[in-house]
Amino acid sequence: MPTTPSSSGASSRSATRILSGLLEARTGQILSESRAWRMETALKPVLRAHGLADMDMLAARLVSQKDVALENAVVNALLNNESSFFRDLQIFDMIQRHILPQFHAQRHDRTLRIWSAGCSTGQEAYSIAIQICNDMARWRGWRIEILATDISTTAIEQARAGLFNQMDVQRGLAVGDLIKWFEPSGDDWSAHPALRQMIDFRTDNLFDARAPVGEYDLLLCRNVLLYFTPERRQNVLRLLARHSHARSVLLLGAGETVIGQSDDFIPHAEFRGGYGRRPEGAAQAEGPVRRAL
């Protein structure tokens, strides 16, 4: 016998608005239609854990009482923590063959600083750490600092633990790197301590960022901006600019750009798909971004 929407736990539009509004208020992310229809599936563990029948009851609980733990659980469940090792292989090939060697030649203080913003469960940061460790003869004697931040507490906890399941390691990780840099841990794989020690994983909000300090040579903020409104994208790009220098390289996702959204960055002259700081005094493109007051 077919079930009615209420008996099947389908949520009302009101509940959807409340829950997506919470996500936007806490993270700045706009819940797209492609993600909204999966909302109930993503929240099922939260509903079970708190003894709630459906999303309407969840929304009512959030409205009627201040429950920070429940709010955090909802936000963590709704965040898109999609990630994989060496995601977009051509980008990591460019990092290994061109970007990192250039910094090696430029940085006479023998310090390399990298920031992975919106790092999710850490595969991006671990991928770069693997590249550096595989080329340790080049980097011996250098101080390597890799900062990896994300707003999701659960994602950062997993990243910091360095535990990945079989499906995770099969997505993008070469067999040789798996054998060399990971050890079996029950049904999972544990990242080598040398990798974990290279990376400083921190929970942080790009709209109230406290973790980044100083300037970074390589900044990765890939597949993060696409979830924000244009104004919030501009705010994030200004933050990234404040933590970059004249020779820094910024890498965004394939569907993201600084064009029309930033007065600080321009397409990089050498690295396709990368962005560099606009030289002082250089003319801005037509229609410069209006800075928010």
N, C-alpha and C positions, 0 to 999 in steps of 0.2 A: 504494500500500500504506500503510495507516494507521500512524503512528508511535506508539511507546510514550511515556509521559510522560518517561522518562529520555532517550530519543533526541531528543525535541523540546526538551529543555532546561528542562522544567518543574521548578520548585523543590520541595523537600520542605518540610514544615511546620517542620522544624527550622531550615532556612535562612531561612524567612520570619520566624521568631521572632528569630533572631540579627540580621537586618538591620533589622527594625522596632524591636528593642531598642536598636540603635545610634542610630537616628533619635531615639528618645525620650530616650536618655541625653544626646545632644548638643544637642537642641533643645527637649525637653519635649513634642514633638508625639506624639500617639497616632495610629497609622496605622489609619484606619477601614477597614471591609470594602470600601467603594467605591473606596478608593485601593489597598488591598492587592492586589486582583486585577490592577491595572495595574503592579504592582511590576516584573515582569520586563521589560515593555516600556520602562519608565522607565530601567532599568539596562542595557539593551542596549549603549548607547555605552560604558559603563564596562567591561562584559565584553569588548567588542572591543578597547578601548584597552589592557587588561591581559592579553590573550590567554587569557581564561577561558571555558570552554565553557558554563557555566550558573551559576545562583545558588548551587547547592550548593558548587561550587568557589570561588566568591567568598566565601561564608560561611566555608569552611574556611580560606581565606587570611587572613581577618580574625581568626579565632580563633588560628591557629598563629603569626602574627607581627604585630608592631606596625608598621603601615604607615599613617602619618598622612595621606599624600597619597591613598591609596586610601580611607581612611575619609572624608576630605573630599569625594572624588568621589562616593561612595555617598550621603552626606548631601545634597549639592547636587542629585543626581539625584532623590532621593525627596521633596524639599521641593516643596510646591505653590506655584509661582510665577505662578499665575493672576492677571492684572490687566488693566486696560484704562483708557483715558482717560475721565475723567468718569463713572466707574462709579457706577451709581445716580444718574441725572441730577438727581432731585429733591433729593438731598443737596447736590449742588454748586450747585443753584439757591438753596437755603437759605443756603449759605456765602456766595455772591456777593451776594445781595439783603438778607440780614439779619445774619448772623454777623460778616462782615468790617466792614460799616458800623458795627456796634455797637462793635467794638474801636477803630475809627477815632475814634469819639466819646469813648471812655473813656480811651484811652491818651494822656495828656498828655505823656509823654516821647517820643512819636512813634517808638515801637519796637513792632514786631509780631513775635512769636515763634511758630512753628508746628512741630509735631513729627509726622511721619508714621512711626509705628512699625509694622514689618512691611511695609515699602514695596514689597517684591518688586522688579520691574524698573523702578520709578520713575514709572509713569504717573500715580499719584495725586499725587505731589509736583509733577510737571510740570503737571498740570491746575490746581493751585492757583496755581502760578507764572504760568500763562497768564492766569488770572482777574485776578491783581494787575497784570500787565503791560498787560492790556487796559483797565485802569482807572488807569493810571499818573498821571493828573492828580490823582487823589485821594491817591495815596501818594507823590507827589514830596516829597523832603525827609525821608522816613521811613527808618529802618533796618529792613529786612526780613530776618529770619533763618528759613530753612526747613531743618530737620534731617530727614533721611530715613534710617532704619536698617532693616537686615534681617540675618538670620543667614547668608543665602546669599551666599557670596563671588562666585559667578558672576552672581547677580542684581544685586548692587551694582556689579560691573564693567560690566555692560551699562547699568545706570541712569546711572552716571557718564559713560560714553561718549556717552550720549544718542542711540544709533542704534536705529531701529525699522524693522521690515520693513513691507511694504505692508499685510499683514493687521493688524498692530498699529495703524497709524494710521487704518485704516478702522473700527476698533472704538471708537466714541464721540467721535472727534475731528472737529469741524466742518471743512468744506472751507476756510472762511475762516481758521480758526486754523492749519490745516495749511500753507496758502500763506504766512501771515504769520510763523509761528514755526518752520518746518522747511524745510530745503533738501535737494534730492536728493543722495544720496551713493551712487553706484553703483545697486544695486537697493534700497537702504535710504533712510531719511530721517533727517537729522541735526538734532537740536534746536539752535535758535539759541543762540549763546554767552550772550546775556542771560538765557536761562532756566537754562542750566547753572550760571552764576555765582551764581544766587540760591540754589542748593540745595547743602547739605553732605551728600553721600552717605557713609555709614559702615557698615561691617560691625559688628554688635553683637548681643549675646544679651540678650533681655529678662529672663533670669534671672540675669544678671551684667552688667547694663547699665553702660557706662562713657561712652558718647557724650553722653547728655543732661546738660546743665548748667543749673542754675537752674530757673525756672518758664516754662511755655509758655502762651500764650493759647488756642490751638487745638491739641488733641491728637486725632489720628486713629489708631485701632487697629482697623481694620475687617477682619472675616473672619479674625481671628488667634486670638481666644480659643476659638473653636469646636473647635480642634485639641487643646486642653489639658484636663487633668483639672480638676475643680472647685477643688482646692487650688492648682494652678498658676494658674488664672484669678484667684483671690484675690490671689496674689502679684503678678501683673502689674498688677492694678488698684491695689494699694498703691503699686507703683512709679510708675504714672501719677499717682496722687494726690500723691506727693512732689514731682512736677515740674509741679504745677498750682497755681493760686491761686484766690481766692474767686470770681473772675469768669470763670475758664477754662471752655471748652466741650469736652467729650469726645464724640467720635463713634465708635460701634461699628458692626459690620455689622448687617444687617437681622435676622439670626437670633440676635443676641447681646444681652445685657442685664446691668446691674449689680445688678438686683433679686435679693436673696437671696445675693449674692456679694460685696458691698462695703458697708462702713460709712462710706465716704468720699464716695461719689457718690450722687446721687438724680436722677430724671428732671428735665430742665430745664423751668423754668416757661414759657419762651418758645419754645424750639426743639424742635419735635416730633422725637423720635428721638434727641435729644441729651441729655447728662447734665452736671450741674454739681456743684460741691462742696457737700456738706451743710453748712448754716450751723452755726457753733459753738453748741452747746447745744440744737440741734434734736433732737427725739425720733427714735430709730431705729425702723425698721420692726420688726414682730414677727419673732422668730427671727433676731437679728443674727448676722452671720457670725462664726464662732469663728476667732480669729486663730491661725495656725500658730505653734508655739513655735520 
